[in-house]
Structure formats: C-alpha cells, structure tokens
C-alpha cells in the first residue's frame, strides 16, 4: 500500500520476513497521523540493517558513524528545537558501539524519540552475538554459546531517570504503534525498545518466541511509579510490553537555549561583538 512518506527511488535491502519492515511501516504511519511533513522531521541513524530505515522514508535524514546517532540527534535538536528528531538503529548500534551516548543522552533529557530495533543479534555483519543476546545463544563466533550477561536497556534507562521508557513487539503492530505514537508525543527523551526478529541470523528469537515470552502491561500498571517500573524491567520470561515509566521534565535544549526556539541558521549575530570576544582572549 502506498504511503505519503514512501520513497520510490530506492530498493529495500532487507531479507523477506525481517521485522524491520513492520517498524518502517509504523514510523511512516505515525509521522503521517501526527501531522508531520517532509521537512519538519529528521531521522538520524548509525550503521546496521536497522539503521537503513531512514533511507526508505521521505523525510530529512542524517547517516552517521556506527553508534553515533544520539550525539548528532542531540545537536540537531538544540540547533532547531522545532524539528521532530528521531534517533534510530539496532541493539548493537545503540547499546554496543553507542552505549556511552545512550547513557548521557538519557541524563541530558534531550527531546528526541529513540527507536531501537532489538533482534538480539548483529544482522549486518552476519550473526555475531549482540549486547542483548541471551546467555547460551550460539553463533558462528560464540560457538560455545554467549556467556555474558545480556544488556538490559530498560533498567539502565530507568536508573538514569529517563522520562519515557517502553518496549514493544513488532509482532503486535497495533500495540507497537500505540506506544510509538505516545513516544512521539512525549516531551523529552523517549526510549522505544522494539523486539523484532532477524529471520536469517537468529533462529532462536523468532516471531513465535517473542509472542510466547512477552505479555502486555495492563491498566493497573502505574506509569508514574519508578519502583514498579524498575521491577517490571527486570522481569524475564515473560517480559512486559508497554510503557513502563513516563515523567516529563525540563529538556536539554530548553536549558541550553533558555526557551529560545529560533533555528540557529536564522539567528542574527553582531560580528563586531563577536570580534571583541575573540580579541579579549
């Protein structure tokens, strides 16, 4: 089905059945339903199969080095607070190579949507274990099975007081779309960790596996209760899906720009005053 944000000039280079297709579809639908246009949004991504996503969406995009999407997204949001900024990539890109930026973007509370395709494996480089791979998971590199403790992005985000922490399963697209839309509407940093199968290199964590090992949080869960959210983040088999925690506070760009929203390119500067500053050093 055609979509206003479709690109007609590129071929989608993913394996048939990949969970990335569902995420691509939902991002385009949410952008349209929230009234975004081609110029008001920008998607920043790193390296990987998941990071190819913005190449297939007709909006502004910025492709960066492996793991470096978040600092660039931060800079874009500060330079033009009126833009709708999304940082997007895979679990390896965001939690491995970009793990340091993950921590400090949360601390700053930048008003961006952080979408992470979590398939528990490195897909682009042919199937090595990723930070979220489970113990015992065997690959051509980890022939005896993964021995490391899997990275828990939800508990880490909560420990740093992230304002919006969520997880969804692309196998349940209606629920995933609802949560992604809520993340876009949140003022401040918003994490959406998306379970999505890699049908080629991960034969363990399949659509069936994610369905059988997750459950939806119901209305009794208090999204404002940090202790409850942290408890949910540590649950395993089944793992909870939904918004674990939500709390809005002053954002990074609001503090840095002191409420000013004029894009930097449109700002006027007194060159004489700038020269005086240089001469004062």
CORLIN-V333161 format. One record per backbone hydrogen bond with DSSP energy under -0.5 kcal/mol. CO is the residue of the C=O (numbers start at 0). NH is the residue of the N-H. Records with the same first field share a line. If there is no record, write none. Layout:
# CORLIN-V333161
CO: NH  NH
This chain:
# CORLIN-V333161
2: 5
4: 57
10: 12
11: 13
14: 17
17: 20
18: 22
19: 23
20: 24
21: 25
22: 26
23: 27
24: 28
25: 29
26: 30
27: 31
28: 32
29: 33
30: 35
31: 34
36: 40
37: 59
39: 83
40: 59
41: 85
42: 61
43: 87
44: 63
48: 51
49: 52
51: 54
52: 55
53: 56
55: 6
56: 58
59: 42
61: 44
64: 67
67: 71
68: 72
69: 73
70: 74
71: 75
72: 76
73: 77
74: 78
75: 79
78: 263
79: 82
82: 84
83: 41
84: 112
85: 43
86: 114
87: 45
88: 116
89: 93
90: 94
91: 95  96  97
92: 97
95: 98
97: 101
98: 102
99: 103
100: 104
101: 105
102: 106
103: 107
104: 108  109
108: 251
109: 111
111: 113  189
112: 86  114
113: 115  191
114: 88  116
115: 117  193
116: 90  118
117: 195
120: 122
121: 126
122: 125
127: 121
129: 132
130: 150
133: 136
136: 145
140: 142
141: 138  144
145: 135
150: 152
151: 155
152: 156
153: 157
154: 158
155: 159
156: 161
157: 160
162: 246
163: 190
164: 243  244
165: 192
166: 241
167: 194
168: 171
170: 172
171: 175
172: 176
173: 177
174: 178
175: 179
176: 180
177: 181
178: 182
179: 183
180: 184
181: 185
182: 185
185: 187
186: 248
188: 163
189: 113
190: 165
191: 115  193
192: 167  194
193: 117
194: 169
196: 18  198
197: 201
203: 205
205: 209
206: 210
207: 211
208: 212
210: 213
212: 238
214: 240
217: 220
220: 222
221: 224
222: 245
223: 225
224: 228
225: 229
226: 230
227: 231
228: 232
229: 233
230: 233
231: 234
238: 214
240: 216
241: 166  243
244: 164
250: 254
251: 255
252: 256
253: 257  258
256: 259
262: 265
263: 266
268: 270
269: 273
270: 274
271: 275
272: 276
273: 277
274: 278
275: 279
276: 280
277: 280
